[in-house]
Amino acid sequence: MGGPGLATLAAADGWGMRTGSWWRRPAVRAAVVVAVWLIAGGPLGGFQGRLSEVQINDQATFLPATAEATQVAELLDRFGEPGVISAVVAYERPGGLTGADRAHLEPVARQVGELAGVVAVPAPPVVSEDAAAAQLVVQLDESDATDTVAAIRDVVGAAAPPGLAVYVTGPAGFVADLSGAFGNIDGLLLAVTATAVAVILVVVYRSPLLPLVVLLGAGLALGVASAAVYALASTEVVVLNGQSQGIMLILVFGAATDYALLLVARFREELARQPDRFTAVGVAWRRSVGPILASGSTVILGLLCLLLSDLNSNRGLGPVAAVGIGAALLVMLTYLPAVLSLLGRAGFWPFRPPRPPASAPGEAGQAGGTAADQGSTRRAGLASGAPADQAVADSGGGWWRRLAGFVVRRARAVWVVTLLVLAGLAALAPQLDAGGVPESDLFIGGAEATSGQEALARHFPAGATAPTQVVTGAGQVAEVVAAARGVSGVAGAQPVAEAGDLALVQVVLADPPDSDAAVDTVGRLRSAVHAVPGADALVGGTTAVDLDTRDAARRDLVMIIPLVLVVVLLVIIWLLRAVVAPALILASVVLSFAATLGLAAVAFQWVFGFPGADPSLPLFGFVFLVALGVDYSIFLMTRVREEAARRGTRAGVQEGLAVTGGVITSAGVVLAATFASLSVLPLLFLIQIAFIVAVGVLIDTMVVRTLLVPALCVELGPRVWWPGRLSRS
C-alpha cells in the first residue's frame, strides 16, 4: 500500500498518501466529517417537528417578568384552581334570539361542562339586554387549553340552530387561534424558506449541486438547533413560543446560507490559484473563518442581550435564536469545508473555475503566506497570463469592478448623497406608531376569537369578555370597590372571592379590553386603588398585561440598545484591530436602521393600513438589523483590510468591493428573502418584523456596504485604520 506508484497516484488524486497514514489523507478526514454529520446530525431534524410539544403560547409567555400584572396572575391561584384560563362562548342573532336559540343554550352549556379539560362552567348563559346575543363563560385547564377550545368549538358549532352565529373567544380562544397560526411553522414556513433560498442559490451558483449542499447544511444546522432548544425548553431552562421558533428557523437558514456564500466564494477564488483542492479549501477556510466568526459573534451576543429584557417573550427569544446562530456556525465551518474538499471543481459544474497554470506558486503546506508571498503569487499569475481574480471575473466581477472604480473616484459625492438620502428617511422614523396593537388586530385576515370579541362588544359591556382583576386586602374591599367604580371608563366593579386575608374584585371596563382607551383606564384604576390606605391593591388581567408590556418595552429600548451597540463595537474592534473603522461601520448601520424605520412608518400607515405596531417591534428590529446588518460591512472591511495591507487603503477599498460585491449582495438577498418568508404566517407582528428586517438588510447590503462605507473609507484614507499599523502606512 505504501508503494511508490500507488503513493504517486494517490498524491496526484489529492488523497495525501505522502504521510503513509490512512487517517492523514485529507479526503478520508473530509469523508469522515461528512459521514458523521449525516449519520449523527441527520436524525436530529426530527426535533423540528417536536418543538410544538414544548411550546407555550399562552399569555404567561409574554408577561413582563417583574410587573404588577404578573404578581396578580400568581396570586389568582389562591382564589381557585391553579392553571385555569377562561373561554367565552358568544352567540349572536342580529334580529334577536329566537325561542329555539334560548332553548339551545342550557343543554349545550351542560354538554360543554362535561368535556375533558373543562374545569367548570361557573354560571348559566347570560342573555344581553337587547336580547340579540348571549355569552357562556367556561373555565379551562390552561395546560390543555388549545385542544379543549377545539372540542368546545366542535360541540357548540354542531348543535347551533340555523342562522345563529357562534364563536369561542376570550383569553383561551385567542391562545387557541395563536397556536393554530404558529402550527404552520413546521410545514409552510420551512417550505417557503427553503424554496426561496434554493432559487436564489441556483441563480448565484449557476450549478445544481452546490445549492443542494448548502441547503443540506442549513437543514443539519436547523436539526442541531432544534434538538438543543427542545432539550432546553423541556427542562424549562428557556421558554419557547411559536414566535421564537419561527424566528429561529429563519435565522438558521439565513445565517447558514450567508456563511456558506462567503466560504464558497473564497474557495472558488482559491481554486483559480491553487492546484490542489484541499489546499484551496484550507486557504479559503483560514481567510473566511475570522469574518464568519465575528459575524456570528455579533449576532449571538446581540441576541443574548435580550436576556436583560423585562419581557418573558424577549428573554426566551434571545437564547433560542442564539442557539440557532451557533448551530449555523458549527455546521458551515465543519461540514461545508469537508464537502467542498471532496467535490473540488466538480461542485461548480457546469461552470467550473479554471485551473491555475502549472507554474503558478501555491500555498500548499503553508498556514498562509506573507503579504510579500501573496504579492509574488499575484504577480506570477499575471506574468503567466492568468488573471489573479479570475474567479471574480467568472462571476460577473466586471460590473462590480466598474462600480468599485466609480465609488473610489467619486467618493465624496457618493457618501454625501447617500448620507442625505438615509438621513431623510431616518427623519420619518418618529412617525412609526409602536404604541401597541389591539388583540383583535393581531391576526391578519381575522380569527374566530376576534370575531367573537367583536360580537360581544356589540351587545355587552365591551370589557366583559376579559374583566380586570384587583387583588386587595380583605379588610379594604369596600373602599377598593368604591374607588374602582369612581374611575372614568369603569362600567362596574364587584367583589367575587376571598382567600384568607386577600379579596378579589372584578372590574368590567367600558371599552374593549385590548383598546388604547382600556389601557388608559387601567392606568387610572391603578392610581385610584393604590391610593386606598392599607389595601396594597394590585391590578391585573388582560388589559393590565398590555399596559405592563408597553411600559417594559420602553424600558428595554433604553437599556438594551446601548448594550447591543457596545457589544457589536467591541467585536468589530477586535476583528479589524482599529477604532475608527468599527465606529464608522456601527454608525452607518444605526443610520440604516433609522432609515428603515422611516420607510416602515410610511409603508405601515399609508400602504398597508396597519393599525399600529407592537411596542417590542423597534427593539426586535434594532437587534436583528444591527447584529445582522453589520455582517455585510464586516465581510467587506475584512477583505479591504487584507487588500490594504499590500496595496494601500484606496486601492484596497476598490479591490475589496470588487471582489466581495457579488457574494455579499447574494448573502443579503438570501437573508432578506428568508425573513420575508415570515410574512406567510397571518400574524401582524411577524409580518411587520419581516418587512423591517428584509428592507433593512437590503439597505445595508445595497447602500451602506456598497456605497456609504467604501466612500467614507476612501475619504478618510489610512486614518480609517487608526490606531492600527495600517493607519501609518
C-alpha positions in Angstrom: 0.0 0.0 0.0 3.0 2.3 0.5 4.5 1.5 -2.9 5.8 4.5 -4.8 3.5 4.0 -7.8 0.3 4.0 -5.7 1.6 6.8 -3.5 2.3 8.9 -6.5 -1.1 8.2 -8.0 -2.9 8.9 -4.7 -1.0 12.2 -4.2 -1.9 13.3 -7.7 -5.5 12.4 -6.9 -5.4 14.6 -3.8 -5.5 11.7 -1.3 -2.4 12.8 0.6 -0.7 9.4 0.7 2.7 11.0 1.3 2.2 10.8 5.0 1.8 7.0 4.9 -1.1 7.1 7.3 -4.7 6.4 6.2 -6.2 8.9 8.6 -3.8 11.6 7.5 -5.3 11.6 4.0 -7.3 14.8 3.5 -10.1 13.0 1.6 -10.5 10.4 4.3 -10.8 13.0 7.0 -13.2 15.0 4.9 -15.3 11.9 4.2 -15.4 11.0 7.9 -16.6 14.6 8.8 -19.4 14.4 6.3 -20.4 10.9 7.3 -20.5 11.9 11.0 -22.7 14.9 10.2 -25.1 12.9 8.0 -25.3 9.9 10.4 -25.4 11.8 13.7 -26.9 15.1 12.6 -29.5 13.9 10.1 -31.8 12.3 12.7 -31.8 15.5 14.8 -34.0 17.1 12.1 -36.9 15.2 13.7 -36.8 17.6 16.7 -38.0 20.5 14.5 -41.4 18.8 14.3 -41.3 18.1 18.1 -40.8 21.7 19.2 -44.6 22.2 19.3 -44.6 19.7 22.2 -42.6 22.2 24.3 -44.1 25.4 23.0 -46.0 27.7 25.4 -48.2 30.2 23.6 -50.4 31.3 26.5 -50.3 34.8 27.9 -47.7 33.9 30.5 -45.0 33.6 27.9 -45.5 37.3 27.0 -45.9 38.7 30.6 -43.4 41.1 31.9 -41.2 39.1 34.3 -41.5 41.6 37.2 -44.7 43.6 36.8 -47.9 44.2 38.7 -49.9 42.1 36.3 -47.5 39.2 36.8 -47.9 39.4 40.6 -51.7 39.3 40.2 -51.5 36.3 38.0 -49.5 34.5 40.6 -52.0 35.5 43.4 -55.0 34.4 41.5 -54.1 30.7 42.1 -55.2 31.3 45.7 -58.8 32.1 44.7 -59.4 28.9 42.8 -57.8 26.0 41.0 -54.4 26.9 39.7 -53.7 27.0 36.0 -57.2 28.0 34.9 -58.0 30.1 31.8 -61.4 31.4 30.7 -63.1 30.9 27.3 -66.3 32.7 26.4 -68.9 31.2 24.0 -70.6 34.0 22.2 -74.0 33.7 20.5 -75.4 36.3 18.2 -78.5 36.7 16.0 -78.9 40.3 14.7 -82.7 40.1 14.6 -82.8 38.8 18.2 -82.5 35.4 19.8 -85.4 33.1 18.9 -87.1 30.7 21.3 -85.2 27.8 19.7 -81.9 29.7 20.3 -82.7 30.2 24.0 -83.8 26.5 24.4 -80.5 25.5 22.9 -78.3 27.4 25.4 -78.7 25.4 28.6 -78.3 21.9 27.1 -75.2 22.9 25.2 -73.8 24.5 28.4 -74.2 21.2 30.2 -72.6 19.3 27.3 -69.6 21.7 27.3 -69.2 21.3 31.0 -68.7 17.5 30.6 -65.8 17.9 28.1 -62.3 16.8 29.1 -60.2 19.8 30.0 -63.2 21.9 31.2 -62.7 22.8 34.9 -66.1 24.5 35.4 -69.0 26.4 33.9 -69.5 28.8 36.8 -72.8 30.4 35.6 -75.6 29.7 33.1 -75.6 31.5 29.8 -76.3 35.3 30.1 -78.5 37.0 27.5 -77.8 40.6 26.6 -80.2 43.4 27.4 -81.1 43.8 23.7 -81.9 40.0 23.5 -79.7 39.7 20.4 -76.8 37.9 22.0 -75.7 35.6 24.8 -72.5 34.5 26.4 -71.3 31.5 28.3 -68.1 31.6 30.4 -66.1 28.4 30.6 -63.1 27.8 32.8 -60.4 25.5 31.2 -57.3 23.8 32.3 -54.6 26.1 31.0 -52.2 23.3 30.2 -54.6 21.8 27.5 -56.5 25.0 26.5 -55.9 24.7 22.8 -57.3 21.2 22.4 -60.2 22.0 24.8 -61.2 25.1 22.8 -61.2 23.0 19.7 -63.5 20.5 21.3 -65.8 23.3 22.5 -66.0 24.7 19.0 -66.9 21.4 17.6 -69.7 20.9 20.2 -71.3 24.4 20.0 -70.9 24.7 16.3 -72.6 21.3 15.5 -75.6 22.0 17.8 -76.3 25.6 16.8 -79.7 26.4 15.3 -79.5 27.6 11.7 -78.7 31.4 11.5 -77.3 31.6 15.0 -73.7 32.8 14.9 -71.5 31.0 17.5 -67.9 31.9 18.4 -65.5 30.8 21.1 -63.4 33.7 22.2 -61.9 35.1 25.5 -58.3 34.6 26.6 -58.4 30.8 25.8 -59.9 31.5 22.4 -57.0 33.8 21.5 -54.5 31.3 22.8 -56.0 28.6 20.6 -56.0 30.8 17.5 -52.5 31.9 18.2 -51.4 28.2 18.5 -53.2 27.5 15.2 -51.3 30.2 13.4 -48.0 29.0 14.7 -48.9 25.5 13.7 -47.9 26.3 10.2 -44.3 26.9 11.2 -43.3 23.2 10.9 -44.6 22.9 7.3 -45.4 26.1 5.4 -42.7 28.4 6.8 -40.0 25.7 6.3 -41.1 25.0 2.7 -41.3 28.7 1.7 -37.9 29.5 3.3 -36.2 26.5 1.7 -37.7 27.2 -1.7 -36.7 30.9 -1.6 -33.1 30.0 -0.6 -32.9 27.3 -3.3 -34.0 29.6 -6.1 -31.5 32.3 -5.1 -28.6 29.8 -4.8 -29.3 28.3 -8.2 -29.2 31.8 -9.7 -26.0 32.7 -7.8 -24.1 29.5 -8.4 -25.5 28.5 -11.8 -25.0 25.0 -10.5 -27.5 22.3 -9.5 -25.1 20.7 -6.9 -23.9 23.5 -4.7 -27.4 24.7 -3.7 -28.2 21.2 -2.5 -25.0 21.0 -0.5 -25.8 24.4 1.2 -29.5 23.5 1.8 -28.5 20.2 3.4 -26.1 22.1 5.6 -28.8 24.5 6.6 -31.1 21.6 7.4 -28.4 20.0 9.5 -28.0 23.3 11.4 -31.7 23.5 12.0 -31.8 20.0 13.3 -28.9 20.7 15.7 -30.6 23.9 16.9 -34.0 22.2 17.3 -32.6 19.4 19.3 -30.7 21.8 21.6 -33.7 24.1 22.0 -36.0 21.1 22.7 -33.7 20.0 25.5 -33.6 23.5 27.0 -37.3 24.0 26.7 -38.3 20.6 28.0 -36.2 21.2 31.1 -37.6 24.8 31.4 -34.2 26.4 31.0 -35.8 28.6 28.3 -39.4 29.4 27.4 -40.2 28.6 23.8 -43.2 30.0 21.9 -44.2 29.8 18.3 -42.9 33.3 17.5 -39.4 32.4 18.8 -39.4 29.1 16.9 -40.3 30.8 13.6 -37.6 33.5 14.0 -35.0 30.8 14.9 -35.9 28.8 11.7 -35.4 32.0 9.6 -32.2 32.9 11.3 -30.7 29.5 10.9 -31.4 29.3 7.2 -30.4 32.9 6.5 -27.2 32.8 8.6 -26.1 29.4 7.4 -26.6 30.4 3.8 -24.7 33.7 4.3 -21.7 31.9 5.8 -21.8 29.3 3.0 -21.8 32.0 0.3 -18.7 33.7 1.8 -16.8 30.4 2.2 -17.7 29.0 -1.2 -16.8 32.3 -2.9 -13.4 32.3 -1.3 -13.0 28.6 -2.2 -13.7 29.4 -5.8 -11.1 32.2 -5.8 -8.5 29.9 -4.4 -9.2 27.1 -6.9 -8.1 29.6 -9.5 -4.8 30.0 -7.6 -4.2 26.6 -6.0 -3.6 23.3 -8.0 -4.8 21.2 -5.1 -8.4 21.4 -3.9 -7.6 20.5 -0.3 -5.1 23.4 -0.1 -7.7 25.6 -1.7 -10.2 24.7 1.0 -7.6 25.2 3.7 -6.7 28.7 2.5 -10.4 29.6 1.9 -11.3 28.5 5.4 -8.4 30.4 7.1 -9.3 33.6 5.2 -13.0 33.3 5.9 -13.2 32.0 9.5 -12.3 35.3 11.0 -15.2 37.4 9.5 -17.6 34.5 9.8 -16.9 34.0 13.5 -17.0 37.8 14.0 -20.3 37.9 12.2 -21.8 35.0 14.2 -20.4 36.5 17.4 -22.1 39.9 16.9 -25.4 38.2 16.3 -25.1 35.8 19.2 -24.0 38.4 21.7 -26.6 40.9 20.4 -29.4 38.3 20.8 -28.1 37.4 24.3 -28.6 41.0 25.3 -32.3 40.2 25.2 -31.8 38.2 28.4 -31.9 41.6 30.2 -35.3 42.3 28.9 -38.2 42.5 31.3 -40.5 40.7 28.8 -40.6 36.9 29.0 -41.1 36.7 25.3 -37.9 38.6 24.6 -35.9 36.8 27.3 -36.9 33.5 25.7 -36.1 34.6 22.1 -32.5 35.6 22.9 -31.0 32.2 23.8 -33.3 30.3 21.4 -32.1 32.4 18.4 -28.5 32.4 19.6 -28.5 28.6 19.7 -29.7 28.7 16.1 -26.8 31.0 15.0 -24.3 28.8 16.9 -25.6 25.8 15.1 -25.2 27.5 11.7 -21.6 28.5 12.6 -20.8 24.9 13.7 -22.1 23.2 10.6 -20.9 25.7 8.0 -17.3 25.7 9.4 -17.0 21.9 9.6 -19.5 20.1 7.3 -19.3 22.6 4.4 -15.4 22.7 4.0 -15.4 18.9 4.1 -17.9 18.6 1.3 -16.2 21.3 -0.8 -12.8 19.5 -0.4 -14.4 16.2 -1.7 -16.2 17.9 -4.6 -13.5 20.3 -5.7 -14.2 21.9 -9.0 -16.9 19.4 -9.8 -19.1 21.1 -7.3 -19.4 24.2 -9.6 -20.4 22.1 -12.6 -21.2 23.1 -15.3 -19.3 26.4 -14.8 -16.1 25.1 -13.2 -13.4 27.6 -12.1 -10.2 27.5 -14.2 -7.2 25.6 -13.1 -4.1 27.7 -12.3 -1.1 27.5 -14.7 1.3 24.7 -13.8 4.0 27.2 -12.9 1.8 29.3 -10.6 3.0 29.1 -7.0 0.6 27.9 -4.4 0.2 27.8 -0.7 0.3 24.1 -0.2 1.7 23.1 3.2 1.6 26.6 4.5 -0.7 28.0 7.1 -0.9 31.1 5.0 1.5 33.3 3.0 3.0 36.6 4.0 1.9 39.7 2.2 5.1 39.6 0.1 4.4 35.9 -0.8 0.9 36.7 -1.8 2.0 39.6 -3.9 4.5 37.4 -5.6 1.8 34.9 -6.3 -0.4 37.5 -7.8 2.5 38.9 -9.9 3.4 35.4 -11.1 -0.1 34.7 -12.1 -0.3 37.9 -14.1 3.1 37.2 -15.7 1.8 33.8 -16.8 -1.3 35.4 -18.4 -3.7 34.1 -15.7 -5.8 36.9 -14.1 -5.3 36.9 -10.4 -9.0 37.4 -9.8 -10.3 35.1 -12.5 -13.0 33.8 -10.1 -14.4 37.2 -9.8 -14.4 37.8 -13.5 -16.2 34.5 -13.9 -19.0 35.5 -11.6 -19.6 38.9 -13.1 -17.0 40.7 -11.2 -16.5 43.1 -14.1 -19.7 45.0 -13.2 -18.5 45.2 -9.5 -15.1 46.4 -10.6 -16.7 49.3 -12.6 -18.9 50.2 -9.6 -15.9 50.0 -7.2 -13.9 52.3 -9.5 -16.8 54.8 -9.6 -17.2 54.8 -5.8 -13.4 55.4 -5.3 -13.2 58.1 -8.0 -16.4 60.0 -6.8 -16.1 59.1 -3.1 -17.1 62.5 -1.6 -20.2 62.8 -3.8 -21.2 59.3 -3.2 -21.1 59.5 0.6 -22.7 62.9 0.8 -25.7 61.9 -1.4 -26.1 58.6 0.3 -25.9 60.2 3.7 -28.6 62.8 2.8 -31.0 60.1 1.5 -30.6 57.9 4.5 -30.9 60.9 6.9 -34.1 62.0 5.1 -35.7 58.6 5.6 -34.5 58.4 9.2 -36.3 61.7 9.8 -39.6 59.8 9.3 -38.8 57.2 11.9 -40.7 59.0 14.8 -43.9 58.6 12.7 -43.9 54.8 13.4 -46.8 54.1 15.7 -45.4 51.4 18.1 -47.7 52.2 21.0 -49.4 48.7 20.8 -51.9 46.8 18.7 -55.4 45.7 19.9 -55.5 41.9 20.4 -58.3 41.8 17.8 -55.9 43.1 15.2 -53.1 40.6 15.8 -54.4 38.2 13.2 -54.3 39.2 9.5 -57.5 38.1 7.9 -59.3 37.7 11.2 -59.8 34.8 13.6 -62.7 33.3 15.4 -61.7 34.8 18.8 -61.6 38.2 17.2 -65.0 37.8 15.6 -66.4 36.6 18.9 -65.0 39.5 20.8 -66.5 42.0 18.3 -69.9 40.3 18.6 -69.9 40.5 22.4 -68.8 44.2 22.3 -71.9 44.9 20.2 -74.3 43.7 22.9 -72.4 43.6 26.3 -70.1 46.0 28.1 -67.0 45.9 26.0 -64.8 44.8 28.8 -67.0 41.9 29.9 -65.1 39.3 27.9 -61.9 39.9 29.9 -62.6 41.6 33.2 -59.8 43.3 35.1 -58.8 41.7 38.4 -57.9 43.7 41.5 -56.4 41.7 44.4 -56.6 43.6 47.7 -56.6 43.2 51.4 -59.9 41.6 52.6 -60.5 44.4 55.1 -60.4 47.1 52.5 -62.7 45.6 49.9 -65.5 48.2 50.2 -63.1 51.1 49.8 -61.4 49.5 46.8 -64.7 48.8 45.1 -65.8 52.4 45.7 -62.5 53.7 44.3 -62.8 51.5 41.2 -66.4 52.5 40.5 -65.3 56.1 40.6 -62.8 55.7 37.8 -63.8 57.1 34.4 -64.0 54.2 31.9 -65.1 51.6 34.5 -68.5 50.0 33.8 -68.8 48.1 37.0 -66.9 46.6 40.0 -67.8 43.9 42.5 -66.0 41.5 44.9 -66.1 37.9 43.7 -64.0 35.9 46.1 -61.9 35.8 49.3 -58.9 33.7 50.3 -57.6 34.3 53.8 -56.5 37.9 54.1 -56.9 38.6 50.4 -60.0 39.5 48.3 -60.6 39.5 44.6 -62.5 42.3 42.9 -63.7 42.0 39.3 -63.8 45.2 37.3 -65.5 45.5 34.0 -64.2 48.2 31.7 -66.4 50.2 29.4 -64.1 49.8 26.4 -62.8 46.7 24.7 -60.1 45.2 26.9 -57.4 45.4 24.1 -58.1 49.0 23.2 -55.9 52.1 24.0 -58.8 53.5 25.9 -59.0 50.4 28.2 -55.2 50.7 28.8 -55.6 54.3 29.9 -58.5 53.3 32.1 -56.3 50.6 33.9 -53.7 53.3 34.5 -56.3 55.5 36.2 -57.7 52.4 38.0 -54.2 51.6 39.5 -53.8 55.1 40.7 -57.2 55.1 42.4 -56.9 51.7 44.2 -53.2 52.2 45.1 -54.4 55.3 47.0 -56.6 53.3 49.3 -54.8 53.2 52.7 -53.7 49.7 53.8 -55.2 47.9 50.8 -52.0 47.1 49.0 -54.2 46.6 45.9 -52.7 45.2 42.7 -54.4 45.4 39.3 -54.0 42.6 36.8 -55.8 41.0 33.9 -55.5 41.1 30.1 -55.5 44.9 29.8 -53.1 45.3 32.7 -50.7 42.9 31.0 -50.9 45.0 27.9 -50.1 48.2 29.9 -47.2 46.5 31.7 -45.9 45.1 28.4 -45.8 48.5 26.8 -44.0 50.0 29.8 -41.5 47.2 29.8 -40.9 47.6 26.1 -40.0 51.2 26.6 -37.6 50.3 29.3 -36.0 47.6 27.2 -35.3 50.1 24.4 -33.4 52.4 26.8 -31.4 49.6 28.4 -30.7 47.0 25.7 -30.0 49.2 22.6 -26.9 50.9 24.2 -25.6 47.5 25.4 -26.0 45.9 21.9 -24.1 48.8 20.4 -21.2 48.4 22.8 -21.0 44.6 22.3 -21.1 44.9 18.5 -18.5 47.7 18.5 -16.1 45.7 20.7 -16.3 42.7 18.4 -15.6 44.8 15.3 -12.7 46.5 17.0 -11.2 43.1 17.9 -11.6 41.9 14.3 -10.2 45.0 12.5 -7.7 46.0 15.1 -8.8 49.6 14.7 -11.3 52.0 16.3 -12.2 54.5 13.5 -13.4 51.8 11.0 -15.6 50.0 13.6 -17.1 53.3 14.8 -17.8 54.2 11.1 -19.4 50.8 10.4 -21.6 50.9 13.5 -22.8 54.5 12.9 -23.7 53.6 9.3 -25.7 50.6 10.4 -27.6 52.6 13.1 -28.4 55.2 10.4 -29.6 52.4 8.2 -31.9 51.1 11.0 -33.4 54.6 11.5 -34.0 54.9 7.7 -35.6 51.5 7.7 -38.0 52.6 10.5 -38.8 55.7 8.4 -39.7 53.6 5.4 -41.7 51.2 7.6 -43.7 54.1 9.1 -44.7 55.2 5.7 -45.5 51.7 4.4 -47.4 50.6 7.5 -49.6 53.6 7.6 -50.1 54.6 4.0 -49.6 51.4 2.0 -50.7 48.5 4.2 -53.0 50.4 6.6 -51.8 48.6 9.7 -53.5 49.7 12.9 -50.1 50.2 14.6 -47.2 48.1 15.8 -46.2 46.1 18.8 -44.1 48.1 21.4 -41.4 45.4 21.0 -41.1 45.9 17.3 -38.4 48.7 17.4 -36.3 46.6 19.8 -36.5 43.4 17.7 -35.8 45.4 14.5 -32.8 47.0 16.1 -31.2 43.8 17.5 -31.7 42.0 14.2 -30.6 44.8 11.9 -27.6 46.0 13.8 -26.4 42.4 14.6 -27.2 41.1 11.1 -26.7 44.2 9.0 -23.2 44.9 10.4 -22.2 41.5 8.9 -22.0 42.8 5.4 -19.7 45.7 6.4 -17.7 43.2 8.3 -17.3 40.9 5.3 -16.3 43.9 3.2 -13.9 45.5 5.6 -12.0 42.4 6.5 -11.3 41.9 2.8 -10.5 45.6 2.4 -8.1 45.4 5.3 -6.4 42.3 3.7 -6.0 44.1 0.4 -5.0 47.4 2.0 -2.1 45.7 3.7 -0.4 45.2 0.4 -2.0 47.8 -1.9 -2.8 50.8 0.3 -6.2 51.9 1.6 -7.6 53.5 -1.6 -6.7 50.5 -3.8 -7.7 48.1 -1.0 -11.2 49.6 -0.9 -11.6 49.3 -4.6 -10.3 45.7 -4.8 -12.2 44.6 -1.7 -15.5 46.0 -3.0 -14.9 44.5 -6.4 -14.0 41.0 -5.1 -16.7 40.8 -2.5 -19.5 42.7 -4.2 -21.3 39.7 -5.8 -21.1 37.3 -2.8 -22.1 39.9 -0.2 -25.0 41.1 -2.3 -26.2 37.5 -2.7 -25.9 36.9 1.0 -28.0 40.0 1.7 -30.7 38.9 -0.8 -30.8 35.5 0.8 -31.3 36.8 4.3 -33.9 39.3 3.1 -35.8 36.6 1.4 -35.7 34.3 4.4 -37.1 37.0 6.7 -39.7 37.9 4.1 -40.9 34.3 4.4 -42.2 35.1 7.9 -45.0 37.1 6.1 -46.7 33.8 5.2 -47.8 33.5 8.8 -51.0 35.5 9.3 -49.7 37.4 12.4 -49.3 41.2 12.3 -46.1 41.3 14.4 -44.3 38.7 12.2 -45.3 40.4 9.0 -44.0 43.7 10.3 -40.7 42.3 11.6 -40.3 40.5 8.2 -40.8 43.8 6.4 -38.4 45.8 8.7 -35.6 43.2 8.6 -35.9 42.4 4.9 -35.9 46.0 3.8 -33.2 46.9 6.3 -30.9 44.1 5.2 -31.3 45.2 1.6 -30.5 48.8 2.5 -27.4 47.6 4.4 -26.3 45.4 1.5 -27.1 47.7 -1.4 -26.5 51.1 0.0 -24.5 51.1 3.2 -22.0 48.4 2.4 -21.8 49.2 -1.4 -21.7 53.0 -1.3 -21.5 54.7 2.1 -18.9 52.7 3.9 -16.4 52.4 1.0 -16.8 56.0 0.1 -16.1 57.2 3.7 -13.1 54.9 3.9 -11.7 56.5 0.8 -12.4 59.9 2.2 -10.6 59.1 5.5 -7.8 57.2 3.8 -5.3 55.4 6.1 -6.8 57.2 9.1 -9.7 54.7 9.0 -7.4 52.1 10.5 -6.4 54.2 13.5 -4.7 53.4 15.8 -3.6 50.2 14.0 -0.4 49.8 12.0 -2.2 50.4 8.7 -3.1 53.9 9.7 0.6 54.8 9.5 1.2 53.3 6.0 
